[in-house]
């Protein structure tokens, strides 16, 4: 009886939260989400500056390689469940509460099993990975801890996906800022006591996502008490996520292939210089992620072609304006003056690759929200084809340019491959939408 009352109160809270989210609208929710992302990016930027200035280019190179490994391992651990959970569970949120909870629980169980497998496999290979990419003695420990960070980040992603499904964007904003802020506090503490190294920095990045996930689970006792059989829902979720996982495999390769190529052909110092440039364009790419975060639950439930086109036109006005502002800033001399001032003279060479990477960020900003058009027509396979094209373009560009041009080769390769690849992906998605009926057929939603 008590469990039933808790669920009833929760359903009322769900409805109230949905009304609030809908009243806020696309722009309001995007503003909330991006504001938190900006604060998180600022805190992350502070963390990166502290690390870079404390351990220098070579040490930062080891840290950057470990972060790249963490990113790849996280995407493998996610197993396509992050977008899959939102696509599959969000439309059930108010329509079928018990089934919604089963889908969320199934997603968590699958995520935990896959993340554990990636952690075990990655930790056992950490020496070989470090030996191939770094010459630093701390590299093996840092890489091993990167797999721990991927495990904890994957659990935190479950928290993010659930809040996204329920359109609790304000809560999501607080959680994101709190998690990033916790990492910054840990790093400052490590500096003050004089033990900040690449391994301890990675450990700081691994600790706060786990703390956030644990607190979230403690606060959601009603779902933890649900012991129903979730095998049927797990099978449905996996059937949808199989293409998302295939996309993930391709994405994790080409998104960090630049750092991997630099680590293999050049020294840790070059990796550090390039990674600072990547860090500077991160807030722009995060804007694209914020827009996707807000749009995904609504677009997943769209049932007509006209509604989809209307939503995409609205988004394009925002993304095109932001891309124009970014490119205009990159064309000025400000990056040449600001980067040495903030990071130190050792990173003055990061200005030129930053300007080129602004082209990459602009392409992602414009194209990424449009990929969501594949969700309501239930065509994730189209996204796989687009990412395969990107993988070929990135691999070819880096293989040709990085061995001879180093940092600049990685920047130009990224800009060219992402620009052409994004255009091809968007064309594929909208060709599929154009061929779809005016009213989309029902799917797993």
ROTOR-249569 format. One record per residue (C-alpha): chain; residue number from 0; x, y, z; residue in three letters. Coordinates in nm, 4 decimals. Example, Ala and Ser with C-alpha at 12.3 -4.5 7.8 and 13.67 -1.06 7.14 Angstrom:
% residues 2
[site 'A',0,[1.2300,-0.4500,0.7800],'ala']
[site 'A',1,[1.3670,-0.1060,0.7140],'ser']
This chain:
% residues 445
[site 'A',0,[0.0000,0.0000,0.0000],'unk']
[site 'A',1,[0.2786,0.2404,0.0898],'unk']
[site 'A',2,[0.4580,0.1622,-0.2373],'unk']
[site 'A',3,[0.1339,0.2321,-0.4272],'unk']
[site 'A',4,[0.0940,0.5680,-0.2523],'unk']
[site 'A',5,[0.4525,0.6586,-0.3300],'unk']
[site 'A',6,[0.3974,0.5743,-0.6957],'unk']
[site 'A',7,[0.0763,0.7826,-0.7014],'unk']
[site 'A',8,[0.2513,1.0802,-0.5506],'unk']
[site 'A',9,[0.5305,1.0294,-0.7990],'unk']
[site 'A',10,[0.2876,1.0222,-1.0947],'unk']
[site 'A',11,[0.1427,1.3562,-0.9754],'unk']
[site 'A',12,[0.4915,1.4997,-0.9480],'unk']
[site 'A',13,[0.5693,1.3695,-1.2959],'unk']
[site 'A',14,[0.2675,1.5453,-1.4433],'unk']
[site 'A',15,[0.3503,1.8693,-1.2664],'unk']
[site 'A',16,[0.7072,1.8557,-1.3890],'unk']
[site 'A',17,[0.5999,1.7869,-1.7473],'unk']
[site 'A',18,[0.3657,2.0862,-1.7410],'unk']
[site 'A',19,[0.6465,2.3029,-1.6115],'unk']
[site 'A',20,[0.8829,2.1773,-1.8806],'unk']
[site 'A',21,[0.6276,2.2287,-2.1550],'unk']
[site 'A',22,[0.5461,2.5796,-2.0307],'unk']
[site 'A',23,[0.9147,2.6651,-2.0421],'unk']
[site 'A',24,[0.9229,2.5648,-2.4090],'unk']
[site 'A',25,[1.2141,2.4783,-2.6302],'unk']
[site 'A',26,[1.4004,2.8053,-2.5842],'unk']
[site 'A',27,[1.3438,2.8132,-2.2089],'unk']
[site 'A',28,[1.4594,2.4563,-2.1555],'unk']
[site 'A',29,[1.7529,2.5111,-2.3875],'unk']
[site 'A',30,[1.8484,2.8223,-2.1899],'unk']
[site 'A',31,[1.8312,2.6284,-1.8628],'unk']
[site 'A',32,[2.0307,2.3383,-2.0001],'unk']
[site 'A',33,[2.2899,2.5471,-2.1778],'unk']
[site 'A',34,[2.3326,2.7799,-1.8818],'unk']
[site 'A',35,[2.4226,2.4815,-1.6677],'unk']
[site 'A',36,[2.6447,2.3520,-1.9458],'unk']
[site 'A',37,[2.8235,2.6870,-1.9624],'unk']
[site 'A',38,[2.8824,2.6839,-1.5885],'unk']
[site 'A',39,[3.0003,2.3226,-1.6118],'unk']
[site 'A',40,[3.2228,2.4126,-1.9067],'unk']
[site 'A',41,[3.3657,2.7073,-1.7127],'unk']
[site 'A',42,[3.4395,2.4833,-1.4165],'unk']
[site 'A',43,[3.5888,2.2252,-1.6515],'unk']
[site 'A',44,[3.7956,2.4971,-1.8150],'unk']
[site 'A',45,[3.9275,2.6053,-1.4757],'unk']
[site 'A',46,[4.0161,2.2433,-1.4035],'unk']
[site 'A',47,[4.2026,2.2080,-1.7323],'unk']
[site 'A',48,[4.3959,2.5320,-1.6757],'unk']
[site 'A',49,[4.4945,2.4191,-1.3252],'unk']
[site 'A',50,[4.6097,2.0813,-1.4527],'unk']
[site 'A',51,[4.7987,2.2230,-1.7523],'unk']
[site 'A',52,[4.9796,2.4899,-1.5511],'unk']
[site 'A',53,[5.0667,2.2458,-1.2729],'unk']
[site 'A',54,[5.1971,1.9451,-1.4654],'unk']
[site 'A',55,[5.3166,2.1135,-1.7896],'unk']
[site 'A',56,[5.2793,2.0117,-2.1565],'unk']
[site 'A',57,[5.4274,1.6607,-2.1215],'unk']
[site 'A',58,[5.2241,1.5741,-1.8121],'unk']
[site 'A',59,[4.9149,1.7278,-1.9658],'unk']
[site 'A',60,[4.9733,1.5155,-2.2739],'unk']
[site 'A',61,[4.9551,1.1996,-2.0596],'unk']
[site 'A',62,[4.6408,1.3363,-1.8959],'unk']
[site 'A',63,[4.4855,1.4181,-2.2351],'unk']
[site 'A',64,[4.5588,1.0715,-2.3722],'unk']
[site 'A',65,[4.4025,0.9163,-2.0613],'unk']
[site 'A',66,[4.0954,1.1379,-2.0987],'unk']
[site 'A',67,[4.0683,1.0258,-2.4626],'unk']
[site 'A',68,[4.0855,0.6622,-2.3495],'unk']
[site 'A',69,[3.8194,0.7371,-2.0873],'unk']
[site 'A',70,[3.5936,0.8884,-2.3520],'unk']
[site 'A',71,[3.6258,0.5869,-2.5783],'unk']
[site 'A',72,[3.5714,0.3429,-2.2910],'unk']
[site 'A',73,[3.2668,0.5383,-2.1751],'unk']
[site 'A',74,[3.1039,0.5246,-2.5163],'unk']
[site 'A',75,[3.1600,0.1485,-2.5248],'unk']
[site 'A',76,[3.0148,0.1183,-2.1753],'unk']
[site 'A',77,[2.7101,0.3210,-2.2753],'unk']
[site 'A',78,[2.6261,0.0499,-2.5325],'unk']
[site 'A',79,[2.3891,0.2867,-2.7138],'unk']
[site 'A',80,[2.1691,0.3037,-2.4025],'unk']
[site 'A',81,[2.1847,0.6797,-2.3499],'unk']
[site 'A',82,[1.9883,0.7780,-2.6637],'unk']
[site 'A',83,[1.8074,0.4439,-2.6655],'unk']
[site 'A',84,[1.6655,0.4939,-2.3176],'unk']
[site 'A',85,[1.5380,0.8431,-2.3973],'unk']
[site 'A',86,[1.3913,0.7371,-2.7322],'unk']
[site 'A',87,[1.2185,0.4316,-2.5864],'unk']
[site 'A',88,[1.1239,0.5456,-2.2352],'unk']
[site 'A',89,[1.0382,0.9157,-2.2717],'unk']
[site 'A',90,[0.7081,0.8608,-2.4613],'unk']
[site 'A',91,[0.6025,0.6117,-2.1877],'unk']
[site 'A',92,[0.6635,0.8543,-1.9032],'unk']
[site 'A',93,[0.3042,0.9704,-1.8530],'unk']
[site 'A',94,[0.1233,0.7105,-2.0636],'unk']
[site 'A',95,[0.2412,0.3958,-1.8833],'unk']
[site 'A',96,[0.4225,0.4604,-1.5542],'unk']
[site 'A',97,[0.4878,0.0961,-1.4555],'unk']
[site 'A',98,[0.6321,0.0091,-1.7941],'unk']
[site 'A',99,[0.8387,0.3272,-1.7930],'unk']
[site 'A',100,[0.9962,0.2223,-1.4638],'unk']
[site 'A',101,[1.0669,-0.1259,-1.6008],'unk']
[site 'A',102,[1.2421,0.0190,-1.9051],'unk']
[site 'A',103,[1.4563,0.2460,-1.6854],'unk']
[site 'A',104,[1.5470,-0.0456,-1.4591],'unk']
[site 'A',105,[1.6295,-0.2652,-1.7584],'unk']
[site 'A',106,[1.8545,0.0085,-1.8962],'unk']
[site 'A',107,[2.0412,0.0360,-1.5657],'unk']
[site 'A',108,[2.0984,-0.3384,-1.5393],'unk']
[site 'A',109,[2.2297,-0.3651,-1.8938],'unk']
[site 'A',110,[2.4509,-0.0597,-1.8424],'unk']
[site 'A',111,[2.6025,-0.2011,-1.5230],'unk']
[site 'A',112,[2.6855,-0.5353,-1.6837],'unk']
[site 'A',113,[2.8413,-0.3828,-1.9959],'unk']
[site 'A',114,[3.0333,-0.1175,-1.7999],'unk']
[site 'A',115,[3.1783,-0.3819,-1.5694],'unk']
[site 'A',116,[3.2940,-0.5885,-1.8675],'unk']
[site 'A',117,[3.4613,-0.2850,-2.0278],'unk']
[site 'A',118,[3.6295,-0.1972,-1.6971],'unk']
[site 'A',119,[3.7759,-0.5441,-1.6535],'unk']
[site 'A',120,[3.8905,-0.5739,-2.0148],'unk']
[site 'A',121,[4.0334,-0.2213,-2.0236],'unk']
[site 'A',122,[4.2210,-0.2492,-1.6956],'unk']
[site 'A',123,[4.3872,-0.5683,-1.8141],'unk']
[site 'A',124,[4.5014,-0.3933,-2.1351],'unk']
[site 'A',125,[4.6077,-0.0648,-1.9747],'unk']
[site 'A',126,[4.9800,-0.1461,-1.9869],'unk']
[site 'A',127,[4.9702,-0.2239,-2.3593],'unk']
[site 'A',128,[4.7661,0.0900,-2.4340],'unk']
[site 'A',129,[4.9999,0.3099,-2.2324],'unk']
[site 'A',130,[5.3083,0.1571,-2.3918],'unk']
[site 'A',131,[5.1723,0.2306,-2.7396],'unk']
[site 'A',132,[5.0684,0.5912,-2.6720],'unk']
[site 'A',133,[5.2981,0.7338,-2.4027],'unk']
[site 'A',134,[5.6567,0.7192,-2.2827],'unk']
[site 'A',135,[5.5729,0.8381,-1.9324],'unk']
[site 'A',136,[5.5997,0.6006,-1.6377],'unk']
[site 'A',137,[5.2685,0.7276,-1.4969],'unk']
[site 'A',138,[5.0864,0.6498,-1.8193],'unk']
[site 'A',139,[4.9879,0.2943,-1.7255],'unk']
[site 'A',140,[4.8276,0.4001,-1.3966],'unk']
[site 'A',141,[4.6507,0.6941,-1.5597],'unk']
[site 'A',142,[4.5118,0.4762,-1.8405],'unk']
[site 'A',143,[4.3946,0.2106,-1.5933],'unk']
[site 'A',144,[4.2157,0.4774,-1.3884],'unk']
[site 'A',145,[4.0624,0.6082,-1.7108],'unk']
[site 'A',146,[3.8636,0.2843,-1.7359],'unk']
[site 'A',147,[3.7437,0.3347,-1.3796],'unk']
[site 'A',148,[3.6350,0.6836,-1.4814],'unk']
[site 'A',149,[3.4493,0.5410,-1.7808],'unk']
[site 'A',150,[3.2613,0.3024,-1.5483],'unk']
[site 'A',151,[3.1514,0.5784,-1.3092],'unk']
[site 'A',152,[3.0661,0.8160,-1.5953],'unk']
[site 'A',153,[2.8461,0.5497,-1.7527],'unk']
[site 'A',154,[2.6500,0.5142,-1.4293],'unk']
[site 'A',155,[2.6133,0.8915,-1.4131],'unk']
[site 'A',156,[2.4844,0.8875,-1.7729],'unk']
[site 'A',157,[2.1939,0.6739,-1.6519],'unk']
[site 'A',158,[2.1017,0.9506,-1.4106],'unk']
[site 'A',159,[2.1188,1.2045,-1.6911],'unk']
[site 'A',160,[1.9049,0.9920,-1.9230],'unk']
[site 'A',161,[1.6312,0.9446,-1.6625],'unk']
[site 'A',162,[1.6112,1.3166,-1.5875],'unk']
[site 'A',163,[1.6028,1.3831,-1.9613],'unk']
[site 'A',164,[1.3159,1.1375,-2.0096],'unk']
[site 'A',165,[1.1189,1.3104,-1.7362],'unk']
[site 'A',166,[1.2091,1.6584,-1.8684],'unk']
[site 'A',167,[1.3481,1.7566,-1.5294],'unk']
[site 'A',168,[1.5868,2.0037,-1.6885],'unk']
[site 'A',169,[1.6295,2.2183,-1.3795],'unk']
[site 'A',170,[1.7267,1.9180,-1.1708],'unk']
[site 'A',171,[1.9541,1.7995,-1.4482],'unk']
[site 'A',172,[2.1213,2.1402,-1.4528],'unk']
[site 'A',173,[2.1896,2.1266,-1.0796],'unk']
[site 'A',174,[2.3253,1.7722,-1.1008],'unk']
[site 'A',175,[2.5590,1.8543,-1.3891],'unk']
[site 'A',176,[2.6996,2.1673,-1.2269],'unk']
[site 'A',177,[2.7376,1.9933,-0.8926],'unk']
[site 'A',178,[2.9252,1.7027,-1.0462],'unk']
[site 'A',179,[3.1642,1.9216,-1.2440],'unk']
[site 'A',180,[3.2125,2.1547,-0.9491],'unk']
[site 'A',181,[3.2975,1.8596,-0.7284],'unk']
[site 'A',182,[3.5720,1.7593,-0.9702],'unk']
[site 'A',183,[3.7166,2.1110,-0.9649],'unk']
[site 'A',184,[3.7196,2.1122,-0.5838],'unk']
[site 'A',185,[3.9019,1.7789,-0.5781],'unk']
[site 'A',186,[4.1643,1.9039,-0.8240],'unk']
[site 'A',187,[4.2227,2.2206,-0.6214],'unk']
[site 'A',188,[4.2678,2.0074,-0.3101],'unk']
[site 'A',189,[4.5196,1.7875,-0.4908],'unk']
[site 'A',190,[4.7172,2.0969,-0.5956],'unk']
[site 'A',191,[4.7144,2.2423,-0.2455],'unk']
[site 'A',192,[4.8534,1.9261,-0.0908],'unk']
[site 'A',193,[5.1041,1.8884,-0.3748],'unk']
[site 'A',194,[4.9999,1.5531,-0.5232],'unk']
[site 'A',195,[4.8401,1.6532,-0.8549],'unk']
[site 'A',196,[4.9691,1.4148,-1.1227],'unk']
[site 'A',197,[4.8042,1.2650,-1.4331],'unk']
[site 'A',198,[4.6800,0.9583,-1.2358],'unk']
[site 'A',199,[4.5400,1.1608,-0.9436],'unk']
[site 'A',200,[4.3739,1.4042,-1.1852],'unk']
[site 'A',201,[4.2004,1.1160,-1.3611],'unk']
[site 'A',202,[4.0931,0.9791,-1.0233],'unk']
[site 'A',203,[3.9322,1.3145,-0.9475],'unk']
[site 'A',204,[3.7355,1.2947,-1.2719],'unk']
[site 'A',205,[3.6176,0.9435,-1.1782],'unk']
[site 'A',206,[3.5033,1.0166,-0.8231],'unk']
[site 'A',207,[3.2304,1.2787,-0.8648],'unk']
[site 'A',208,[3.0124,1.0977,-1.1249],'unk']
[site 'A',209,[2.9952,0.7983,-0.8911],'unk']
[site 'A',210,[2.8907,1.0206,-0.6008],'unk']
[site 'A',211,[2.6164,1.1833,-0.8103],'unk']
[site 'A',212,[2.4824,0.8464,-0.9263],'unk']
[site 'A',213,[2.4777,0.7101,-0.5697],'unk']
[site 'A',214,[2.2852,1.0116,-0.4385],'unk']
[site 'A',215,[2.0352,0.9867,-0.7244],'unk']
[site 'A',216,[1.9674,0.6193,-0.6527],'unk']
[site 'A',217,[1.9186,0.6874,-0.2825],'unk']
[site 'A',218,[1.6598,0.9545,-0.3605],'unk']
[site 'A',219,[1.4609,0.7288,-0.5968],'unk']
[site 'A',220,[1.3637,0.4552,-0.3541],'unk']
[site 'A',221,[1.0376,0.3785,-0.5349],'unk']
[site 'A',222,[1.2250,0.2526,-0.8417],'unk']
[site 'A',223,[1.4795,0.0606,-0.6398],'unk']
[site 'A',224,[1.1943,-0.1298,-0.4727],'unk']
[site 'A',225,[1.0552,-0.2460,-0.8079],'unk']
[site 'A',226,[1.1672,-0.6080,-0.8455],'unk']
[site 'A',227,[0.9570,-0.7001,-1.1461],'unk']
[site 'A',228,[1.0928,-0.9036,-1.4349],'unk']
[site 'A',229,[1.2373,-0.6660,-1.6931],'unk']
[site 'A',230,[1.3589,-0.9192,-1.9486],'unk']
[site 'A',231,[1.0952,-0.8331,-2.2089],'unk']
[site 'A',232,[1.1644,-0.4618,-2.1820],'unk']
[site 'A',233,[1.5391,-0.5253,-2.1877],'unk']
[site 'A',234,[1.5016,-0.7177,-2.5122],'unk']
[site 'A',235,[1.2966,-0.4357,-2.6678],'unk']
[site 'A',236,[1.5508,-0.1782,-2.5557],'unk']
[site 'A',237,[1.8401,-0.3811,-2.6929],'unk']
[site 'A',238,[1.6650,-0.4274,-3.0273],'unk']
[site 'A',239,[1.6399,-0.0509,-3.0667],'unk']
[site 'A',240,[1.9866,0.0182,-2.9257],'unk']
[site 'A',241,[2.1753,-0.2223,-3.1516],'unk']
[site 'A',242,[2.2174,0.0391,-3.4235],'unk']
[site 'A',243,[2.2912,0.3079,-3.1661],'unk']
[site 'A',244,[2.5711,0.0902,-3.0316],'unk']
[site 'A',245,[2.7078,0.0371,-3.3814],'unk']
[site 'A',246,[2.7040,0.4155,-3.4239],'unk']
[site 'A',247,[2.8818,0.4480,-3.0899],'unk']
[site 'A',248,[3.1597,0.2142,-3.2017],'unk']
[site 'A',249,[3.2234,0.4325,-3.5051],'unk']
[site 'A',250,[3.1868,0.7605,-3.3165],'unk']
[site 'A',251,[3.4331,0.6773,-3.0401],'unk']
[site 'A',252,[3.6932,0.5939,-3.3012],'unk']
[site 'A',253,[3.6772,0.9063,-3.5179],'unk']
[site 'A',254,[3.5998,1.1568,-3.2392],'unk']
[site 'A',255,[3.9282,1.0892,-3.0595],'unk']
[site 'A',256,[4.1307,0.9537,-3.3481],'unk']
[site 'A',257,[4.3172,1.2847,-3.3696],'unk']
[site 'A',258,[4.4581,1.2486,-3.0169],'unk']
[site 'A',259,[4.5413,0.8837,-3.0746],'unk']
[site 'A',260,[4.7308,0.9626,-3.3974],'unk']
[site 'A',261,[4.9220,1.2442,-3.2288],'unk']
[site 'A',262,[5.0119,1.0194,-2.9372],'unk']
[site 'A',263,[5.1390,0.7517,-3.1756],'unk']
[site 'A',264,[5.3451,0.9765,-3.4092],'unk']
[site 'A',265,[5.4427,1.2705,-3.1888],'unk']
[site 'A',266,[5.5318,1.3458,-2.8262],'unk']
[site 'A',267,[5.3098,1.4139,-2.5256],'unk']
[site 'A',268,[5.3880,1.7867,-2.5595],'unk']
[site 'A',269,[5.2190,1.8051,-2.9022],'unk']
[site 'A',270,[4.9201,1.6177,-2.7621],'unk']
[site 'A',271,[4.9002,1.8706,-2.4796],'unk']
[site 'A',272,[4.9113,2.1696,-2.7162],'unk']
[site 'A',273,[4.6387,2.0220,-2.9362],'unk']
[site 'A',274,[4.4225,1.9222,-2.6378],'unk']
[site 'A',275,[4.4182,2.2803,-2.5107],'unk']
[site 'A',276,[4.2749,2.3852,-2.8487],'unk']
[site 'A',277,[4.0123,2.1116,-2.8173],'unk']
[site 'A',278,[3.9251,2.2340,-2.4701],'unk']
[site 'A',279,[3.8627,2.5861,-2.5980],'unk']
[site 'A',280,[3.6061,2.4735,-2.8574],'unk']
[site 'A',281,[3.4326,2.2402,-2.6118],'unk']
[site 'A',282,[3.1768,2.5014,-2.4915],'unk']
[site 'A',283,[3.0514,2.5353,-2.8487],'unk']
[site 'A',284,[3.0118,2.1625,-2.9018],'unk']
[site 'A',285,[2.8397,2.1511,-2.5637],'unk']
[site 'A',286,[2.5802,2.3942,-2.6976],'unk']
[site 'A',287,[2.4895,2.1365,-2.9612],'unk']
[site 'A',288,[2.4597,1.8739,-2.6871],'unk']
[site 'A',289,[2.2324,2.1040,-2.4843],'unk']
[site 'A',290,[1.9993,2.1516,-2.7791],'unk']
[site 'A',291,[1.9917,1.7759,-2.8397],'unk']
[site 'A',292,[1.9223,1.7109,-2.4706],'unk']
[site 'A',293,[1.6134,1.9316,-2.4814],'unk']
[site 'A',294,[1.4890,1.8178,-2.8215],'unk']
[site 'A',295,[1.5330,1.4407,-2.7942],'unk']
[site 'A',296,[1.2281,1.3569,-2.5746],'unk']
[site 'A',297,[0.9939,1.5707,-2.7860],'unk']
[site 'A',298,[1.1282,1.4725,-3.1271],'unk']
[site 'A',299,[1.1149,1.1034,-3.0313],'unk']
[site 'A',300,[0.7368,1.1416,-2.9885],'unk']
[site 'A',301,[0.6714,1.3366,-3.3131],'unk']
[site 'A',302,[0.4338,1.1504,-3.5449],'unk']
[site 'A',303,[0.4015,1.3746,-3.8534],'unk']
[site 'A',304,[0.6450,1.5027,-4.1137],'unk']
[site 'A',305,[0.5137,1.8594,-4.0939],'unk']
[site 'A',306,[0.5757,1.8773,-3.7173],'unk']
[site 'A',307,[0.9273,1.7446,-3.7655],'unk']
[site 'A',308,[1.0112,2.0019,-4.0331],'unk']
[site 'A',309,[0.8698,2.2802,-3.8164],'unk']
[site 'A',310,[1.0899,2.1802,-3.5232],'unk']
[site 'A',311,[1.3990,2.1562,-3.7418],'unk']
[site 'A',312,[1.3427,2.5033,-3.8892],'unk']
[site 'A',313,[1.3211,2.6455,-3.5389],'unk']
[site 'A',314,[1.6469,2.4816,-3.4374],'unk']
[site 'A',315,[1.8343,2.5877,-3.7509],'unk']
[site 'A',316,[1.7849,2.9574,-3.6712],'unk']
[site 'A',317,[1.9669,2.9098,-3.3398],'unk']
[site 'A',318,[2.2497,2.6909,-3.4637],'unk']
[site 'A',319,[2.3311,2.8978,-3.7734],'unk']
[site 'A',320,[2.3530,3.2168,-3.5680],'unk']
[site 'A',321,[2.5821,3.0545,-3.3122],'unk']
[site 'A',322,[2.8086,2.9091,-3.5830],'unk']
[site 'A',323,[2.8427,3.2511,-3.7466],'unk']
[site 'A',324,[2.9442,3.4111,-3.4160],'unk']
[site 'A',325,[3.2025,3.1380,-3.3517],'unk']
[site 'A',326,[3.3649,3.1700,-3.6937],'unk']
[site 'A',327,[3.3741,3.5487,-3.6628],'unk']
[site 'A',328,[3.5569,3.5188,-3.3293],'unk']
[site 'A',329,[3.8062,3.2702,-3.4730],'unk']
[site 'A',330,[3.8909,3.5143,-3.7519],'unk']
[site 'A',331,[4.0141,3.7760,-3.5024],'unk']
[site 'A',332,[4.3499,3.7993,-3.3245],'unk']
[site 'A',333,[4.1960,3.7431,-2.9806],'unk']
[site 'A',334,[4.2860,3.3713,-2.9595],'unk']
[site 'A',335,[4.6548,3.4548,-3.0158],'unk']
[site 'A',336,[4.6492,3.6889,-2.7162],'unk']
[site 'A',337,[4.4159,3.5067,-2.4792],'unk']
[site 'A',338,[4.5557,3.1517,-2.4935],'unk']
[site 'A',339,[4.9123,3.2367,-2.3731],'unk']
[site 'A',340,[4.7636,3.4680,-2.1120],'unk']
[site 'A',341,[4.5408,3.1978,-1.9650],'unk']
[site 'A',342,[4.7427,2.8788,-2.0149],'unk']
[site 'A',343,[5.0955,3.0174,-2.0219],'unk']
[site 'A',344,[5.3516,3.0758,-2.2964],'unk']
[site 'A',345,[5.4141,2.7009,-2.3342],'unk']
[site 'A',346,[5.0701,2.6725,-2.4980],'unk']
[site 'A',347,[5.0925,2.9706,-2.7344],'unk']
[site 'A',348,[5.0985,2.7308,-3.0308],'unk']
[site 'A',349,[4.7431,2.6201,-2.9433],'unk']
[site 'A',350,[4.5965,2.9357,-3.1017],'unk']
[site 'A',351,[4.6265,2.8283,-3.4655],'unk']
[site 'A',352,[4.4750,2.4793,-3.4244],'unk']
[site 'A',353,[4.1973,2.6383,-3.2176],'unk']
[site 'A',354,[4.1011,2.8636,-3.5087],'unk']
[site 'A',355,[4.0850,2.5666,-3.7430],'unk']
[site 'A',356,[3.8911,2.3529,-3.4943],'unk']
[site 'A',357,[3.6256,2.6246,-3.4855],'unk']
[site 'A',358,[3.5263,2.4946,-3.8305],'unk']
[site 'A',359,[3.4798,2.1487,-3.6774],'unk']
[site 'A',360,[3.2729,2.2900,-3.3907],'unk']
[site 'A',361,[3.0554,2.4903,-3.6320],'unk']
[site 'A',362,[2.9800,2.1794,-3.8367],'unk']
[site 'A',363,[2.8811,1.9846,-3.5249],'unk']
[site 'A',364,[2.6701,2.2727,-3.3949],'unk']
[site 'A',365,[2.4705,2.2967,-3.7168],'unk']
[site 'A',366,[2.4398,1.9272,-3.7980],'unk']
[site 'A',367,[2.4012,1.7426,-3.4689],'unk']
[site 'A',368,[2.0440,1.8479,-3.3840],'unk']
[site 'A',369,[1.9309,1.7418,-3.7321],'unk']
[site 'A',370,[2.0445,1.3842,-3.6685],'unk']
[site 'A',371,[1.7483,1.3521,-3.4319],'unk']
[site 'A',372,[1.5178,1.3502,-3.7344],'unk']
[site 'A',373,[1.6077,0.9808,-3.7721],'unk']
[site 'A',374,[1.4418,0.8984,-3.4377],'unk']
[site 'A',375,[1.0693,0.9504,-3.5094],'unk']
[site 'A',376,[1.0967,0.7698,-3.8434],'unk']
[site 'A',377,[1.2795,0.4861,-3.6617],'unk']
[site 'A',378,[1.5798,0.4889,-3.8968],'unk']
[site 'A',379,[1.8918,0.4755,-3.6744],'unk']
[site 'A',380,[2.0585,0.2766,-3.9505],'unk']
[site 'A',381,[2.0864,0.6025,-4.1484],'unk']
[site 'A',382,[2.2949,0.7538,-3.8695],'unk']
[site 'A',383,[2.5215,0.4502,-3.8813],'unk']
[site 'A',384,[2.5819,0.5047,-4.2517],'unk']
[site 'A',385,[2.6638,0.8714,-4.1901],'unk']
[site 'A',386,[2.9071,0.7891,-3.9098],'unk']
[site 'A',387,[3.0749,0.5268,-4.1244],'unk']
[site 'A',388,[3.1409,0.7968,-4.3830],'unk']
[site 'A',389,[3.2852,1.0181,-4.1092],'unk']
[site 'A',390,[3.5100,0.7368,-3.9889],'unk']
[site 'A',391,[3.6517,0.6878,-4.3376],'unk']
[site 'A',392,[3.7048,1.0619,-4.3834],'unk']
[site 'A',393,[3.8684,1.1107,-4.0422],'unk']
[site 'A',394,[4.0942,0.8083,-4.0719],'unk']
[site 'A',395,[4.2097,0.9100,-4.4186],'unk']
[site 'A',396,[4.2691,1.2719,-4.3206],'unk']
[site 'A',397,[4.4633,1.1887,-4.0044],'unk']
[site 'A',398,[4.6690,0.9165,-4.1699],'unk']
[site 'A',399,[4.7768,1.1610,-4.4417],'unk']
[site 'A',400,[4.8199,1.4808,-4.2382],'unk']
[site 'A',401,[4.9186,1.3952,-3.8803],'unk']
[site 'A',402,[5.2479,1.2082,-3.9430],'unk']
[site 'A',403,[5.3900,1.5051,-4.1354],'unk']
[site 'A',404,[5.2077,1.8127,-4.0015],'unk']
[site 'A',405,[5.1497,1.7114,-3.6391],'unk']
[site 'A',406,[4.9124,1.9371,-3.4481],'unk']
[site 'A',407,[4.8088,2.1390,-3.7531],'unk']
[site 'A',408,[4.7506,1.8191,-3.9486],'unk']
[site 'A',409,[4.5152,1.6935,-3.6767],'unk']
[site 'A',410,[4.3262,2.0242,-3.6763],'unk']
[site 'A',411,[4.2876,2.0454,-4.0547],'unk']
[site 'A',412,[4.1969,1.6778,-4.0775],'unk']
[site 'A',413,[3.9280,1.7196,-3.8130],'unk']
[site 'A',414,[3.7808,2.0293,-3.9780],'unk']
[site 'A',415,[3.7691,1.8803,-4.3270],'unk']
[site 'A',416,[3.6360,1.5406,-4.2241],'unk']
[site 'A',417,[3.3718,1.6769,-3.9870],'unk']
[site 'A',418,[3.2572,1.9404,-4.2339],'unk']
[site 'A',419,[3.2072,1.7031,-4.5259],'unk']
[site 'A',420,[3.0920,1.4146,-4.3066],'unk']
[site 'A',421,[2.8262,1.6219,-4.1300],'unk']
[site 'A',422,[2.6879,1.7485,-4.4606],'unk']
[site 'A',423,[2.6599,1.3929,-4.5927],'unk']
[site 'A',424,[2.4936,1.2699,-4.2708],'unk']
[site 'A',425,[2.2315,1.5436,-4.2726],'unk']
[site 'A',426,[2.1586,1.4758,-4.6405],'unk']
[site 'A',427,[2.1077,1.1049,-4.5695],'unk']
[site 'A',428,[1.8734,1.1728,-4.2777],'unk']
[site 'A',429,[1.6517,1.4144,-4.4665],'unk']
[site 'A',430,[1.6430,1.1936,-4.7727],'unk']
[site 'A',431,[1.4997,0.9221,-4.5464],'unk']
[site 'A',432,[1.2504,1.1665,-4.3937],'unk']
[site 'A',433,[1.1385,1.2770,-4.7386],'unk']
[site 'A',434,[1.0668,0.9167,-4.8346],'unk']
[site 'A',435,[0.8661,0.8550,-4.5173],'unk']
[site 'A',436,[0.4858,0.8871,-4.5093],'unk']
[site 'A',437,[0.3321,1.2116,-4.3840],'unk']
[site 'A',438,[0.2217,1.0288,-4.0669],'unk']
[site 'A',439,[0.5005,0.8152,-3.9261],'unk']
[site 'A',440,[0.4134,0.4528,-3.8494],'unk']
[site 'A',441,[0.4135,0.3477,-3.4811],'unk']
[site 'A',442,[0.7414,0.2062,-3.3455],'unk']
[site 'A',443,[0.8574,0.0832,-3.0102],'unk']
[site 'A',444,[0.7226,0.3993,-2.8522],'unk']
